[in-house]
């Protein structure tokens, strides 16, 4: 019978002198990112740890997630979290899966997080990726730390699907149709005048703290994009446009409405009336640099200091499909780097965890690095119409990458001009990620 061994802090340090150890952080992803969920002295995770929340132990394909993280049976598996009970639970799962060298570390809060000399890491802008408990404080009228202290508006984003909102939402949230911020003719962000009117209608000014989220729904729920995560990716799309407009404090609920439900918090079906504002308080756009249009995209393709990153699926990238029934031309922009979204135009599984939370940022950074996508360059992420590009952009922005934008027109606008070049087929020297 495999024995689970408890390690001391000094033994953890010694273990990591070996490349044969995998340190597993089983706390919620939000704690891993930087939130102090148990009042620990320092937020974040032990440097080098992988995120594998105990919550995921309830999923049937837990072992597939483990394998996808390259956590191997021959590794020394070191599990740590907020409680010894949870660490034992996950350690037993590893034993059942055939892993032999299992250890637990039970001194993270009182020793590791308390000692400034021991290495920790966190997502640079973790506070813009909020967790349900933080939002619950807002709903209850309590202003938590890491808050500007001003007015807060919670937006339930959807695409032409008010029923997604009325069927259940966070109490106090107002509905936000993505079409309020982007035009269905081009799928680009709307004009400054239109954005100003839409934001004011929703009670949003430059100084408002905005919390955005959406729903993940199945085809049976009559979702706007059946079988996809359109609601929540739409929330991230709206977050990007609000940042571009000049809203100073934009937050996204990590995991969307599903995270709120999983936390067991109250759900409302009331149609909350919007309370309009009269003065946005700043010129729109406030951050023009977050958007790239075709002229600048063409200049970036010529530059050694910039890259366009194609956040589409492989079939779209090589021109087997256009990805959308309203886009005729198939192919890619010559010179664009492949930033693989996932299976098709309506999924972003390569950027998400099994519970729809944002994927471990170290994993995204490694994937990008292997593809030549690096923070030293100006990067403009794009897809077909801007949604997937906005989510990839938001990941890079959360990591603190200094020059990141969205090529808003994407493949739709590029392919609509017959003068613009395009390619199909597998590119030479391309590395699939």
C-alpha positions in Angstrom: 0.0 0.0 0.0 1.4 3.4 -1.0 2.1 5.6 2.0 1.5 9.3 2.0 4.4 11.2 3.6 4.1 14.6 5.1 7.0 17.0 4.3 8.4 19.9 6.2 9.2 23.3 4.7 12.9 22.5 4.5 12.1 19.1 2.8 10.0 20.9 0.2 12.9 23.2 -0.6 15.2 20.1 -0.9 12.7 18.3 -3.1 12.7 21.1 -5.6 16.4 20.8 -6.2 15.3 17.8 -8.2 13.5 18.0 -11.6 11.5 14.9 -10.7 9.0 16.6 -8.4 5.6 18.1 -9.2 4.2 20.5 -6.7 0.4 20.6 -6.8 -1.6 23.5 -5.5 -5.2 22.2 -4.8 -6.6 25.6 -3.6 -9.2 27.4 -5.7 -7.7 28.9 -9.0 -8.4 32.4 -7.6 -6.1 31.7 -4.6 -3.5 30.4 -7.1 -3.8 33.6 -9.1 -3.2 35.9 -6.1 -6.3 36.3 -4.0 -5.8 35.8 -0.2 -8.8 33.6 0.4 -7.7 32.5 4.0 -6.0 35.8 5.0 -2.6 34.5 4.2 0.2 37.0 4.5 1.2 36.7 0.8 -1.1 35.9 -2.1 -0.3 33.6 -5.0 1.3 30.2 -5.1 4.6 28.5 -4.4 6.9 29.2 -7.4 6.7 26.3 -9.8 3.4 24.8 -8.5 0.7 23.6 -10.9 -2.9 24.5 -10.3 -5.2 21.4 -9.7 -8.1 22.6 -7.4 -9.7 20.0 -5.1 -13.0 21.1 -6.7 -12.0 19.3 -9.9 -11.7 16.0 -8.0 -15.5 15.7 -8.4 -15.2 15.6 -12.2 -15.1 12.3 -14.1 -12.2 13.3 -16.3 -10.0 14.5 -13.4 -7.2 12.1 -14.5 -7.3 13.5 -18.0 -6.7 17.0 -16.6 -3.7 15.6 -14.6 -2.2 14.1 -17.7 -2.7 17.3 -19.7 -0.6 19.1 -17.2 2.2 16.7 -17.7 2.0 15.4 -14.1 3.6 12.0 -14.6 3.4 8.8 -12.5 7.2 8.7 -12.1 7.2 12.1 -10.5 7.3 12.9 -6.8 3.8 14.3 -6.3 3.7 17.0 -3.6 0.2 18.2 -2.7 -0.6 21.4 -0.7 -3.7 23.4 0.0 -5.6 25.2 2.7 -6.4 22.1 4.7 -4.7 18.8 5.4 -8.1 17.0 4.9 -8.3 18.3 1.3 -4.6 17.4 0.6 -5.2 13.9 1.8 -8.3 13.6 -0.5 -6.3 14.6 -3.6 -3.3 12.5 -2.5 -5.6 9.4 -2.3 -6.9 10.1 -5.9 -3.3 10.1 -7.1 -2.7 6.7 -5.4 -5.9 5.3 -7.0 -4.6 6.5 -10.4 -1.4 4.5 -10.0 1.0 7.2 -8.7 3.4 5.9 -6.1 5.5 8.7 -4.7 2.9 10.9 -2.9 3.7 13.6 -0.4 1.7 16.3 1.3 2.8 19.7 2.6 0.6 21.2 5.4 2.4 24.4 6.3 1.7 26.7 3.4 -0.2 29.4 5.3 1.7 29.5 8.6 5.2 29.0 7.2 5.6 29.4 3.4 3.3 32.3 2.8 4.5 34.0 6.0 8.2 33.9 5.0 9.1 36.6 2.5 12.3 34.8 1.6 10.5 31.8 0.2 9.6 32.2 -3.5 6.0 32.8 -4.6 4.3 33.9 -7.9 1.0 35.4 -8.8 -0.9 36.7 -11.8 0.1 40.3 -12.1 -3.4 41.7 -12.5 -5.2 39.0 -10.6 -7.5 41.6 -9.0 -9.2 42.2 -12.3 -10.2 38.5 -12.4 -12.5 38.3 -9.5 -14.0 35.4 -7.6 -17.6 34.8 -6.5 -17.0 35.8 -2.8 -15.6 39.1 -3.8 -18.7 39.8 -5.9 -20.9 38.6 -3.1 -19.4 41.3 -0.9 -20.4 43.9 -3.5 -23.9 42.5 -3.7 -24.3 42.6 0.1 -23.1 46.2 0.2 -19.7 45.5 1.6 -16.8 47.2 -0.2 -13.9 44.6 -0.2 -10.3 45.4 -0.4 -8.8 45.9 -4.0 -11.8 48.1 -4.8 -11.8 51.7 -5.9 -14.6 52.4 -3.5 -16.8 54.2 -6.0 -20.0 53.1 -7.8 -20.2 49.5 -9.0 -22.3 48.1 -11.9 -22.5 44.3 -12.4 -23.3 43.4 -16.0 -24.7 40.1 -17.2 -23.5 39.9 -20.8 -25.4 38.1 -23.5 -25.8 38.2 -27.3 -29.5 38.9 -28.2 -30.6 36.5 -25.5 -32.4 38.3 -22.7 -33.8 35.0 -21.5 -30.2 34.0 -20.5 -30.5 36.9 -18.1 -34.1 36.5 -17.0 -33.7 32.8 -16.3 -31.3 33.6 -13.5 -28.5 36.1 -12.7 -26.5 37.6 -9.9 -28.7 39.8 -7.7 -28.5 43.4 -8.7 -26.9 42.7 -12.1 -28.3 44.5 -15.2 -28.4 42.8 -18.6 -25.9 43.9 -21.3 -26.5 42.8 -24.9 -23.1 42.7 -26.6 -24.7 44.5 -29.5 -24.8 47.6 -27.4 -21.0 47.8 -27.7 -20.3 46.3 -31.1 -21.9 46.6 -34.5 -23.5 43.5 -36.2 -22.5 45.0 -39.6 -18.8 44.7 -39.0 -18.6 43.1 -35.5 -16.1 45.9 -34.6 -16.6 48.1 -31.6 -19.1 50.8 -32.1 -18.2 54.5 -32.7 -17.1 56.6 -29.7 -20.5 58.4 -29.7 -22.4 55.1 -29.7 -20.2 53.7 -27.0 -20.7 56.7 -24.8 -24.5 56.5 -25.2 -24.5 52.8 -24.4 -22.3 53.0 -21.4 -24.3 55.9 -19.9 -27.5 54.0 -20.5 -26.1 51.2 -18.4 -25.1 53.5 -15.6 -21.4 53.4 -16.4 -18.9 56.2 -16.4 -15.1 56.3 -16.6 -14.9 56.0 -12.8 -17.4 53.2 -12.4 -16.2 49.8 -11.3 -17.7 47.3 -13.7 -18.0 43.6 -13.1 -18.8 41.5 -16.1 -19.8 37.9 -16.5 -21.9 35.6 -18.7 -23.5 32.2 -18.8 -22.2 28.9 -20.2 -25.3 27.2 -21.6 -26.0 24.0 -23.4 -28.0 23.7 -26.7 -31.1 22.7 -24.7 -31.0 26.2 -23.1 -31.3 27.9 -26.5 -28.0 29.6 -26.2 -26.9 32.2 -28.6 -24.2 29.9 -29.9 -25.4 26.4 -29.2 -22.9 24.3 -27.2 -20.5 27.2 -26.7 -19.5 29.6 -24.0 -20.8 32.6 -25.9 -22.2 34.3 -22.9 -19.0 34.5 -21.0 -16.7 35.1 -23.9 -19.1 37.9 -24.7 -18.5 39.3 -21.3 -14.8 39.4 -21.9 -15.4 41.0 -25.3 -17.4 43.7 -23.5 -14.6 44.1 -20.9 -12.1 44.8 -23.7 -14.4 47.4 -25.4 -15.0 49.1 -22.0 -11.2 49.3 -21.4 -10.7 50.7 -24.8 -13.5 53.3 -24.2 -11.8 54.4 -21.0 -13.5 52.7 -18.1 -10.7 52.6 -15.5 -11.8 49.6 -13.4 -13.1 46.7 -15.4 -13.3 43.3 -13.7 -14.4 39.8 -15.0 -15.9 37.1 -12.8 -13.6 34.1 -13.2 -15.7 31.2 -14.4 -18.7 33.3 -15.2 -22.2 32.6 -13.8 -21.2 28.9 -13.3 -18.7 30.0 -10.7 -21.4 32.0 -8.9 -23.8 28.9 -8.9 -21.0 26.6 -7.8 -20.4 28.9 -4.8 -24.1 28.3 -3.8 -25.0 32.0 -3.8 -28.5 33.4 -4.3 -29.8 33.7 -7.9 -32.3 36.3 -9.0 -34.8 36.4 -11.9 -35.8 40.1 -11.4 -35.4 42.4 -14.4 -33.2 45.0 -12.7 -33.8 48.5 -14.2 -30.7 50.3 -15.4 -30.0 53.7 -13.7 -28.5 55.9 -16.5 -25.7 58.4 -16.0 -25.4 61.8 -17.7 -21.7 62.4 -18.0 -19.1 59.7 -18.9 -16.3 61.9 -17.4 -13.7 61.4 -20.1 -13.1 61.4 -23.8 -13.7 58.1 -25.7 -11.6 56.3 -26.5 -9.5 56.5 -23.4 -7.1 53.7 -24.5 -6.8 53.8 -28.3 -3.6 51.7 -28.1 -5.7 48.7 -27.2 -7.1 48.5 -30.7 -5.4 47.8 -34.0 -7.2 48.3 -37.3 -6.1 47.2 -40.8 -3.6 49.9 -41.6 -1.7 49.3 -38.3 -2.1 45.6 -38.7 -0.3 45.8 -42.1 2.5 47.8 -40.5 2.8 45.2 -37.7 3.3 42.5 -40.3 6.3 44.3 -41.6 7.8 44.9 -38.2 10.3 42.7 -36.4 9.0 44.2 -33.1 5.4 43.2 -33.6 3.2 40.2 -34.4 -0.4 39.5 -35.3 -1.6 36.4 -33.3 -4.4 34.4 -35.0 -6.6 33.0 -32.2 -8.6 30.6 -34.4 -8.8 26.9 -34.7 -6.4 24.8 -36.9 -9.0 24.1 -39.6 -9.6 27.9 -39.9 -5.9 28.7 -39.9 -5.1 26.3 -42.7 -8.2 27.3 -44.7 -10.3 24.2 -44.5 -13.2 26.2 -43.1 -13.9 29.9 -42.7 -15.3 29.3 -39.3 -18.5 31.2 -39.8 -21.5 30.8 -42.1 -21.4 34.6 -42.9 -17.7 34.6 -43.9 -17.1 33.2 -47.3 -13.3 33.3 -47.8 -11.1 30.7 -46.1 -7.5 31.1 -45.0 -5.2 33.2 -42.9 -3.4 36.4 -42.9 0.2 35.8 -44.2 2.7 36.2 -41.4 0.2 35.8 -38.6 1.3 33.5 -35.7 -1.0 30.6 -34.8 -2.5 31.1 -31.3 -4.9 28.0 -31.4 -8.2 28.7 -29.6 -9.4 25.1 -29.6 -11.7 23.0 -31.6 -13.7 25.5 -33.7 -14.8 29.1 -34.0 -17.2 28.8 -31.0 -14.8 27.3 -28.4 -11.8 28.6 -26.4 -11.0 25.4 -24.5 -7.2 25.9 -24.9 -7.6 29.0 -22.8 -9.9 27.6 -20.1 -10.0 25.1 -17.3 -12.5 22.2 -17.0 -14.8 24.4 -14.8 -14.6 27.3 -17.3 -12.2 29.4 -15.2 -9.2 31.0 -16.9 -6.4 28.5 -17.6 -3.3 28.5 -15.4 -1.4 31.5 -16.8 2.0 29.7 -16.7 0.6 27.1 -19.1 -0.7 29.8 -21.5 2.6 31.6 -21.3 4.5 28.4 -22.1 2.3 27.6 -25.1 2.7 31.1 -26.4 6.5 31.0 -25.9 6.8 27.8 -27.8 4.9 29.4 -30.7 7.1 32.5 -30.6 4.5 34.7 -29.0 6.5 36.8 -26.5 5.9 39.8 -24.3 8.8 41.8 -25.7 6.8 42.4 -28.9 3.7 44.4 -29.6 1.0 41.8 -30.0 -2.4 42.2 -31.7 -4.7 39.2 -31.1 -7.4 38.5 -33.7 -9.9 35.8 -34.7 -12.9 35.9 -37.0 -14.8 38.8 -35.5 -13.0 39.8 -32.3 -14.4 37.6 -29.5 -11.7 35.0 -29.2 -9.1 37.6 -29.9 -10.4 39.7 -27.0 -10.2 36.7 -24.6 -6.6 36.0 -25.6 -5.8 39.7 -25.3 -7.3 39.7 -21.8 -5.1 36.8 -20.7 -2.0 38.6 -21.9 -3.1 41.8 -20.2 -3.8 40.0 -16.9 -0.2 38.7 -17.1 1.0 42.2 -17.4 2.4 42.0 -20.9 3.1 45.6 -21.8 2.0 46.0 -25.4 -1.1 44.0 -26.2 -4.0 44.9 -28.4 -6.9 43.4 -30.4 -6.9 43.5 -34.2 -10.6 44.3 -34.1 -11.5 43.7 -37.7 -10.0 40.2 -37.7 -10.4 37.7 -40.5 -13.8 39.1 -41.4 -12.6 42.6 -42.3 -9.3 41.4 -43.8 -11.0 38.8 -46.1 -13.7 41.2 -47.3 -11.1 43.3 -49.1 -10.0 41.4 -52.3 -6.7 43.4 -52.3 -5.6 41.8 -49.1 -3.4 38.7 -49.4 -4.2 35.4 -47.8 -2.8 31.9 -47.5 -4.2 28.4 -47.1 -2.5 25.1 -46.3 0.0 24.2 -43.6 2.6 26.9 -43.4 6.3 26.0 -43.5 8.1 25.9 -40.2 4.8 26.3 -38.3 4.6 24.7 -34.9 1.1 23.5 -34.0 0.2 24.4 -30.4 
